[in-house]
Amino acid sequence: ADNEGQDQLDQATLAKLEAKTLNDLGKVIDLCEEALQKGLNEGNTNFAHQLLTSTLTQRGTFYTKPVLDRSPPSPQWQQLRKLALADFQRAVDIDPGLGNAQMLIARLQVLPGGDRKLAMDAVTSAIEAFAQAEKKRDQSKALTLRGRMEEDTEKRLADFTKAIELDELNTEPRRLRGIIRVQNQEFEEGLADLTKVLEIDSEDVQAHQAAAEALTSMEKFDEALEHLNKSI
């Protein structure tokens, strides 16, 4: 029989609909894995993989919230990161095209004590997954993250520029490109980027400070002071 895991898959499906706690999600995961181990036909195998990866991603995302969405992060952030990475890795081992999971792997690995190479691999996979799914806004965020991680200035600028093209309302890559240009003494170009950022978000402190630096270098001191006052 090639569908002996049907009963466990049915139980997993029902359990997912009723899941409210981490233990409930763990039960869904266990049932999916048991169903796959017992054997399923092709259609049910695909469904079981989808149910398994979505549940792993859901549980992993829960673990990440106290790490990535809290300032300061939870005192247990290292343990929570380990649990989250385990879930995300199991999910992407089944389906490497899970862009959100790949993105969270990258964000967790880039934290202190993480693996930079694994972070770069994951964010590149996220970029490819979002591009294939035509999710331009998500692709823009992933490119911005990779650009922040890049050490080569030209590669950083290329990622930021592509991120801007995909989502002009994403101010982060434009701000970062502007700061790099100011640091490279390309003051006019950098100021143009920073001015655009401030048109979208007039309270961007970093953009005001970088604009003040550019204007000071251009000896436009009154305008520089305006930005510093706004920054303060």
C-alpha positions as a Markdown table, in Angstrom:
| # | Residue | x | y | z |
|---|---|---|---|---|
| 1 | Ala | 0.0 | 0.0 | 0.0 |
| 2 | Asp | 1.4 | 3.4 | -0.9 |
| 3 | Asn | -1.0 | 5.4 | 1.2 |
| 4 | Glu | -0.7 | 3.9 | 4.7 |
| 5 | Gly | -0.1 | 7.4 | 6.2 |
| 6 | Gln | -3.5 | 8.7 | 5.2 |
| 7 | Asp | -4.9 | 8.5 | 8.7 |
| 8 | Gln | -2.0 | 10.4 | 10.2 |
| 9 | Leu | -2.3 | 13.0 | 7.5 |
| 10 | Asp | -6.0 | 13.5 | 8.2 |
| 11 | Gln | -5.2 | 13.9 | 11.9 |
| 12 | Ala | -2.5 | 16.5 | 11.0 |
| 13 | Thr | -4.9 | 18.5 | 8.9 |
| 14 | Leu | -7.5 | 18.6 | 11.6 |
| 15 | Ala | -4.9 | 19.4 | 14.2 |
| 16 | Lys | -3.6 | 22.3 | 12.2 |
| 17 | Leu | -7.0 | 23.8 | 11.9 |
| 18 | Glu | -7.4 | 23.7 | 15.7 |
| 19 | Ala | -3.8 | 24.6 | 16.6 |
| 20 | Lys | -3.5 | 27.4 | 19.2 |
| 21 | Thr | -0.2 | 26.6 | 21.0 |
| 22 | Leu | 3.3 | 25.6 | 20.3 |
| 23 | Asn | 2.5 | 22.1 | 21.5 |
| 24 | Asp | -0.4 | 22.0 | 19.0 |
| 25 | Leu | 2.0 | 22.9 | 16.2 |
| 26 | Gly | 4.5 | 20.3 | 17.4 |
| 27 | Lys | 1.7 | 17.7 | 17.2 |
| 28 | Val | 1.0 | 18.7 | 13.6 |
| 29 | Ile | 4.7 | 18.4 | 12.7 |
| 30 | Asp | 4.9 | 14.9 | 14.3 |
| 31 | Leu | 1.8 | 13.7 | 12.5 |
| 32 | Cys | 3.0 | 14.9 | 9.2 |
| 33 | Glu | 6.4 | 13.2 | 9.6 |
| 34 | Glu | 4.7 | 10.0 | 10.7 |
| 35 | Ala | 2.4 | 10.1 | 7.7 |
| 36 | Leu | 5.3 | 10.6 | 5.3 |
| 37 | Gln | 7.3 | 7.8 | 7.0 |
| 38 | Lys | 4.4 | 5.3 | 6.7 |
| 39 | Gly | 3.9 | 6.3 | 3.0 |
| 40 | Leu | 1.6 | 8.5 | 1.0 |
| 41 | Asn | 0.7 | 8.7 | -2.7 |
| 42 | Glu | 2.1 | 11.5 | -4.8 |
| 43 | Gly | -0.7 | 14.0 | -4.2 |
| 44 | Asn | -0.8 | 13.4 | -0.5 |
| 45 | Thr | 3.0 | 13.6 | -0.2 |
| 46 | Asn | 2.9 | 17.0 | -1.8 |
| 47 | Phe | 0.2 | 18.1 | 0.6 |
| 48 | Ala | 2.0 | 16.7 | 3.6 |
| 49 | His | 5.1 | 18.5 | 2.6 |
| 50 | Gln | 3.2 | 21.8 | 2.3 |
| 51 | Leu | 1.5 | 21.3 | 5.6 |
| 52 | Leu | 4.8 | 20.4 | 7.3 |
| 53 | Thr | 6.8 | 23.3 | 5.9 |
| 54 | Ser | 4.1 | 25.8 | 6.7 |
| 55 | Thr | 3.8 | 24.6 | 10.3 |
| 56 | Leu | 7.6 | 24.5 | 10.7 |
| 57 | Thr | 7.7 | 28.1 | 9.4 |
| 58 | Gln | 4.9 | 29.2 | 11.7 |
| 59 | Arg | 6.5 | 27.7 | 14.8 |
| 60 | Gly | 9.9 | 29.1 | 13.8 |
| 61 | Thr | 8.5 | 32.5 | 13.3 |
| 62 | Phe | 7.0 | 32.4 | 16.8 |
| 63 | Tyr | 10.4 | 31.7 | 18.2 |
| 64 | Thr | 11.9 | 34.7 | 16.3 |
| 65 | Lys | 9.6 | 37.3 | 17.6 |
| 66 | Pro | 11.4 | 37.8 | 21.0 |
| 67 | Val | 14.7 | 37.8 | 19.1 |
| 68 | Leu | 14.0 | 40.1 | 16.1 |
| 69 | Asp | 10.9 | 42.1 | 17.1 |
| 70 | Arg | 11.8 | 43.1 | 20.6 |
| 71 | Ser | 14.3 | 45.7 | 21.7 |
| 72 | Pro | 16.2 | 44.7 | 23.7 |
| 73 | Pro | 15.8 | 41.1 | 22.6 |
| 74 | Ser | 14.8 | 38.3 | 25.0 |
| 75 | Pro | 17.6 | 37.2 | 27.4 |
| 76 | Gln | 17.0 | 33.8 | 26.0 |
| 77 | Trp | 17.5 | 35.0 | 22.4 |
| 78 | Gln | 20.3 | 32.6 | 21.6 |
| 79 | Gln | 18.3 | 29.5 | 22.6 |
| 80 | Leu | 15.3 | 30.8 | 20.7 |
| 81 | Arg | 17.4 | 31.5 | 17.7 |
| 82 | Lys | 18.6 | 27.9 | 17.8 |
| 83 | Leu | 15.1 | 26.5 | 17.9 |
| 84 | Ala | 13.9 | 28.8 | 15.1 |
| 85 | Leu | 16.9 | 28.0 | 12.9 |
| 86 | Ala | 16.2 | 24.3 | 13.4 |
| 87 | Asp | 12.6 | 24.7 | 12.2 |
| 88 | Phe | 13.4 | 26.9 | 9.3 |
| 89 | Gln | 16.2 | 24.6 | 8.1 |
| 90 | Arg | 13.9 | 21.6 | 8.2 |
| 91 | Ala | 11.4 | 23.6 | 6.1 |
| 92 | Val | 13.9 | 24.8 | 3.4 |
| 93 | Asp | 15.4 | 21.3 | 3.2 |
| 94 | Ile | 12.0 | 20.2 | 1.9 |
| 95 | Asp | 11.4 | 23.3 | -0.2 |
| 96 | Pro | 14.3 | 25.7 | -0.8 |
| 97 | Gly | 11.9 | 28.1 | -2.5 |
| 98 | Leu | 10.4 | 29.3 | 0.9 |
| 99 | Gly | 11.5 | 32.9 | 0.6 |
| 100 | Asn | 10.2 | 34.0 | 4.0 |
| 101 | Ala | 11.9 | 31.2 | 5.8 |
| 102 | Gln | 15.2 | 31.8 | 3.9 |
| 103 | Met | 15.0 | 35.5 | 4.9 |
| 104 | Leu | 14.5 | 34.7 | 8.5 |
| 105 | Ile | 17.4 | 32.3 | 8.5 |
| 106 | Ala | 19.6 | 35.1 | 7.1 |
| 107 | Arg | 18.4 | 37.6 | 9.7 |
| 108 | Leu | 19.1 | 35.2 | 12.5 |
| 109 | Gln | 22.5 | 34.1 | 11.2 |
| 110 | Val | 23.7 | 37.6 | 10.8 |
| 111 | Leu | 23.3 | 38.2 | 14.6 |
| 112 | Pro | 26.4 | 37.9 | 16.8 |
| 113 | Gly | 27.6 | 34.3 | 17.0 |
| 114 | Gly | 25.9 | 33.4 | 13.7 |
| 115 | Asp | 27.3 | 32.0 | 10.5 |
| 116 | Arg | 27.9 | 34.7 | 7.9 |
| 117 | Lys | 28.2 | 32.3 | 5.0 |
| 118 | Leu | 25.0 | 30.6 | 5.9 |
| 119 | Ala | 23.4 | 34.0 | 6.2 |
| 120 | Met | 24.6 | 35.0 | 2.7 |
| 121 | Asp | 23.5 | 31.7 | 1.2 |
| 122 | Ala | 20.0 | 32.1 | 2.8 |
| 123 | Val | 19.4 | 35.7 | 1.7 |
| 124 | Thr | 20.5 | 34.9 | -1.8 |
| 125 | Ser | 18.1 | 32.0 | -1.9 |
| 126 | Ala | 15.4 | 34.4 | -0.6 |
| 127 | Ile | 16.1 | 36.9 | -3.4 |
| 128 | Glu | 15.8 | 34.1 | -6.0 |
| 129 | Ala | 12.6 | 32.8 | -4.5 |
| 130 | Phe | 10.9 | 36.2 | -4.3 |
| 131 | Ala | 12.0 | 37.0 | -7.9 |
| 132 | Gln | 10.5 | 33.8 | -9.1 |
| 133 | Ala | 7.2 | 34.6 | -7.3 |
| 134 | Glu | 7.4 | 38.2 | -8.5 |
| 135 | Lys | 7.2 | 39.5 | -5.0 |
| 136 | Lys | 9.0 | 42.8 | -5.7 |
| 137 | Arg | 8.6 | 44.4 | -2.3 |
| 138 | Asp | 10.0 | 41.3 | -0.5 |
| 139 | Gln | 12.8 | 41.0 | -3.1 |
| 140 | Ser | 13.7 | 44.6 | -2.4 |
| 141 | Lys | 14.0 | 43.9 | 1.4 |
| 142 | Ala | 16.1 | 40.8 | 0.8 |
| 143 | Leu | 18.4 | 42.7 | -1.6 |
| 144 | Thr | 18.8 | 45.4 | 1.1 |
| 145 | Leu | 19.7 | 42.9 | 3.7 |
| 146 | Arg | 22.3 | 41.3 | 1.4 |
| 147 | Gly | 23.7 | 44.7 | 0.6 |
| 148 | Arg | 24.2 | 45.5 | 4.3 |
| 149 | Met | 26.1 | 42.2 | 4.6 |
| 150 | Glu | 28.3 | 42.7 | 1.6 |
| 151 | Glu | 31.9 | 43.8 | 2.2 |
| 152 | Asp | 32.6 | 44.9 | -1.4 |
| 153 | Thr | 31.3 | 48.4 | -2.0 |
| 154 | Glu | 30.4 | 47.9 | -5.6 |
| 155 | Lys | 28.3 | 44.8 | -4.8 |
| 156 | Arg | 26.6 | 46.7 | -2.0 |
| 157 | Leu | 25.7 | 49.6 | -4.3 |
| 158 | Ala | 24.5 | 47.1 | -6.9 |
| 159 | Asp | 22.1 | 45.5 | -4.4 |
| 160 | Phe | 20.9 | 48.8 | -3.1 |
| 161 | Thr | 20.3 | 50.1 | -6.6 |
| 162 | Lys | 18.3 | 47.0 | -7.6 |
| 163 | Ala | 16.3 | 47.2 | -4.3 |
| 164 | Ile | 15.4 | 50.8 | -5.1 |
| 165 | Glu | 14.3 | 49.9 | -8.6 |
| 166 | Leu | 12.0 | 47.2 | -7.2 |
| 167 | Asp | 10.4 | 49.3 | -4.5 |
| 168 | Glu | 10.9 | 53.1 | -4.5 |
| 169 | Leu | 9.1 | 53.4 | -1.2 |
| 170 | Asn | 11.7 | 51.3 | 0.5 |
| 171 | Thr | 13.8 | 54.1 | 2.0 |
| 172 | Glu | 16.5 | 51.9 | 3.6 |
| 173 | Pro | 18.5 | 51.0 | 0.4 |
| 174 | Arg | 18.3 | 54.6 | -0.8 |
| 175 | Arg | 19.5 | 56.0 | 2.5 |
| 176 | Leu | 22.3 | 53.4 | 2.6 |
| 177 | Arg | 23.3 | 54.2 | -1.0 |
| 178 | Gly | 23.3 | 57.9 | -0.1 |
| 179 | Ile | 25.5 | 57.4 | 2.9 |
| 180 | Ile | 28.0 | 55.4 | 0.8 |
| 181 | Arg | 28.1 | 58.1 | -1.8 |
| 182 | Val | 28.7 | 60.8 | 0.8 |
| 183 | Gln | 31.5 | 58.7 | 2.2 |
| 184 | Asn | 32.9 | 58.4 | -1.3 |
| 185 | Gln | 32.8 | 62.2 | -1.6 |
| 186 | Glu | 30.1 | 62.0 | -4.2 |
| 187 | Phe | 28.2 | 64.7 | -2.4 |
| 188 | Glu | 25.7 | 65.8 | -5.0 |
| 189 | Glu | 24.6 | 62.2 | -5.8 |
| 190 | Gly | 24.5 | 61.2 | -2.1 |
| 191 | Leu | 22.5 | 64.3 | -1.2 |
| 192 | Ala | 20.0 | 63.5 | -4.0 |
| 193 | Asp | 19.4 | 60.1 | -2.5 |
| 194 | Leu | 19.0 | 61.4 | 1.0 |
| 195 | Thr | 16.7 | 64.2 | -0.1 |
| 196 | Lys | 14.4 | 61.6 | -1.7 |
| 197 | Val | 14.4 | 59.6 | 1.5 |
| 198 | Leu | 13.4 | 62.6 | 3.5 |
| 199 | Glu | 10.6 | 63.4 | 1.1 |
| 200 | Ile | 9.1 | 60.0 | 2.0 |
| 201 | Asp | 10.1 | 60.0 | 5.7 |
| 202 | Ser | 10.9 | 63.5 | 7.1 |
| 203 | Glu | 11.8 | 62.0 | 10.5 |
| 204 | Asp | 14.6 | 59.8 | 9.2 |
| 205 | Val | 17.4 | 60.8 | 11.6 |
| 206 | Gln | 20.2 | 59.0 | 9.8 |
| 207 | Ala | 19.3 | 60.7 | 6.5 |
| 208 | His | 19.3 | 64.1 | 8.2 |
| 209 | Gln | 22.7 | 63.5 | 9.7 |
| 210 | Ala | 24.2 | 62.2 | 6.4 |
| 211 | Ala | 22.7 | 65.1 | 4.5 |
| 212 | Ala | 24.2 | 67.5 | 7.0 |
| 213 | Glu | 27.6 | 65.8 | 6.5 |
| 214 | Ala | 27.3 | 66.2 | 2.7 |
| 215 | Leu | 26.2 | 69.9 | 3.0 |
| 216 | Thr | 29.0 | 70.7 | 5.4 |
| 217 | Ser | 31.6 | 69.2 | 2.9 |
| 218 | Met | 29.9 | 71.4 | 0.2 |
| 219 | Glu | 30.3 | 74.4 | 2.6 |
| 220 | Lys | 26.5 | 74.9 | 2.7 |
| 221 | Phe | 26.6 | 75.4 | 6.5 |
| 222 | Asp | 23.1 | 77.0 | 6.9 |
| 223 | Glu | 21.4 | 74.1 | 5.2 |
| 224 | Ala | 23.5 | 71.6 | 7.1 |
| 225 | Leu | 22.4 | 73.2 | 10.4 |
| 226 | Glu | 18.8 | 72.8 | 9.4 |
| 227 | His | 19.2 | 69.1 | 9.0 |
| 228 | Leu | 21.1 | 68.8 | 12.3 |
| 229 | Asn | 18.4 | 70.8 | 14.1 |
| 230 | Lys | 15.7 | 68.4 | 12.6 |
| 231 | Ser | 17.8 | 65.5 | 13.6 |
| 232 | Ile | 18.1 | 66.7 | 17.2 |
